[in-house]
Structure formats: structure tokens, C-alpha cells
Amino acid sequence: MEQKPTPHDGQYFIMGNNKIIISEHFRQDGKPLISILEKVILDAGKMPESRINTA
């Protein structure tokens, strides 16, 4: 995955033929990514199996 600046000072990632525009960034003083991922995993474990998208 390659990250490139755009002419209008935005950023995007290039992955194959796909270009993904970065519209949000993590705050410098925010929670560490590992804490966010732990919460997502724990919350997913509480979700009924019928609501989890396995595709």
C-alpha cells in the first residue's frame, strides 16, 4: 500500500487499482490503536452471531 499526497493537500492510499482518500486521522493525544482494536474485538464478542457479517 502506497501513501501519496494530493495536489489539494489531502492524502490517499493506492492499493492496486484502488485509490482510498484519507478523510480522518487519529488524534496525537488519542487512545492507542491497540486499545481501540481490543474494544472492537470485545464488543464483537458480545454481538449475537446472526448480526456478524462473515462475508
Backbone bond lengths (Angstrom), bond angles and torsions (degrees), N, CA, C in turn:
res aa  C-N    CA-C-N  psi(-1)  N-CA   C-N-CA  omega(-1)  CA-C   N-CA-C  phi
1 M - - - 1.449 - - 1.520 107.11 -
2 E 1.285 116.10 132.94 1.458 122.50 -176.50 1.523 109.41 -115.70
3 Q 1.328 116.40 135.63 1.465 120.60 179.09 1.520 107.98 -107.73
4 K 1.332 116.82 130.61 1.467 121.53 -178.68 1.519 110.39 -133.25
5 P 1.349 117.52 143.41 1.470 119.56 172.39 1.529 109.49 -76.13
6 T 1.319 116.61 151.67 1.462 120.77 177.11 1.522 109.10 -102.36
7 P 1.334 117.81 163.88 1.464 120.33 -179.89 1.525 113.46 -59.75
8 H 1.326 118.13 -26.61 1.467 121.09 -178.21 1.529 110.84 -97.31
9 D 1.320 118.18 30.03 1.462 125.61 175.64 1.522 114.25 66.41
10 G 1.316 119.13 10.46 1.453 121.73 173.55 1.518 109.09 -87.18
11 Q 1.303 117.22 179.89 1.454 121.31 176.41 1.511 109.52 -132.89
12 Y 1.340 116.71 156.00 1.444 121.21 174.39 1.522 109.47 -151.08
13 F 1.323 115.83 157.56 1.451 122.42 174.77 1.516 108.35 -101.86
14 I 1.326 116.43 144.44 1.457 121.31 173.43 1.516 107.17 -114.16
15 M 1.336 115.50 124.00 1.453 121.47 177.77 1.520 106.88 -131.49
16 G 1.320 116.77 103.01 1.462 120.01 -174.77 1.512 109.62 65.64
17 N 1.340 115.98 -125.81 1.465 121.16 178.13 1.520 112.29 -93.37
18 N 1.325 117.60 7.01 1.463 121.54 -177.08 1.522 110.95 -100.59
19 K 1.314 115.98 138.65 1.462 122.83 175.14 1.521 107.29 -118.28
20 I 1.348 116.74 120.23 1.455 121.85 -177.83 1.523 108.20 -111.94
21 I 1.337 116.67 115.76 1.457 121.63 -179.25 1.524 109.12 -77.00
22 I 1.325 116.93 133.33 1.463 122.22 177.58 1.514 107.29 -88.55
23 S 1.334 115.59 114.60 1.456 118.84 -178.51 1.524 112.30 -110.47
24 E 1.340 117.08 -12.35 1.456 120.33 179.71 1.524 109.08 -136.74
25 H 1.310 115.47 152.77 1.459 121.74 178.99 1.520 108.66 -133.72
26 F 1.325 116.57 154.43 1.458 120.45 174.54 1.522 109.43 -74.41
27 R 1.319 115.71 142.87 1.468 120.38 176.79 1.527 109.24 -69.05
28 Q 1.329 117.10 146.31 1.462 121.44 178.49 1.525 111.13 -62.73
29 D 1.330 117.40 -35.45 1.464 121.19 -178.07 1.529 111.77 -101.07
30 G 1.333 116.93 17.32 1.461 121.27 -178.58 1.524 112.12 -81.38
31 K 1.330 115.08 -177.75 1.456 121.29 179.26 1.532 109.48 -66.64
32 P 1.328 116.48 147.72 1.471 118.75 175.57 1.536 110.38 -65.96
33 L 1.310 116.71 150.22 1.458 122.27 -177.59 1.527 110.94 -56.40
34 I 1.319 118.61 -38.29 1.462 121.42 -178.61 1.530 110.67 -61.40
35 S 1.327 118.51 -36.90 1.465 121.86 177.83 1.526 110.89 -65.95
36 I 1.305 116.68 -40.60 1.464 121.49 179.17 1.529 109.75 -65.16
37 L 1.331 117.11 -44.72 1.459 121.06 179.98 1.529 111.49 -64.59
38 E 1.329 117.10 -40.03 1.469 120.38 177.75 1.522 110.46 -59.28
39 K 1.326 117.08 -43.92 1.468 120.79 -179.97 1.527 110.88 -64.67
40 V 1.318 117.43 -41.70 1.465 120.97 179.02 1.527 110.09 -61.24
41 I 1.328 116.55 -44.48 1.468 120.46 -179.04 1.523 110.58 -65.72
42 L 1.323 117.84 -44.92 1.464 120.59 179.50 1.524 111.57 -63.34
43 D 1.339 116.68 -41.67 1.461 120.59 179.13 1.533 111.21 -65.99
44 A 1.336 116.98 -37.19 1.467 120.36 178.59 1.524 110.24 -65.31
45 G 1.326 117.37 -33.04 1.460 121.14 178.36 1.514 112.63 -67.65
46 K 1.315 118.02 -24.03 1.464 122.56 179.60 1.532 111.79 -85.64
47 M 1.339 116.73 -13.13 1.462 121.65 -175.85 1.527 110.05 -79.25
48 P 1.344 118.70 138.72 1.468 120.70 176.23 1.531 110.17 -59.43
49 E 1.331 116.70 143.57 1.457 121.23 -175.91 1.528 112.65 -57.22
50 S 1.318 117.43 -32.60 1.474 120.61 -177.87 1.529 111.44 -67.07
51 R 1.330 119.03 -17.08 1.472 121.41 -178.48 1.519 112.17 -95.15
52 I 1.322 117.94 -7.98 1.467 121.14 -177.76 1.511 109.35 -87.09
53 N 1.329 116.95 127.44 1.453 122.52 179.51 1.522 108.64 -85.34
54 T 1.324 117.63 114.43 1.459 121.54 -177.91 1.521 112.37 -97.13
55 A 1.311 117.69 4.87 1.471 120.93 -177.62 1.496 111.55 -72.98
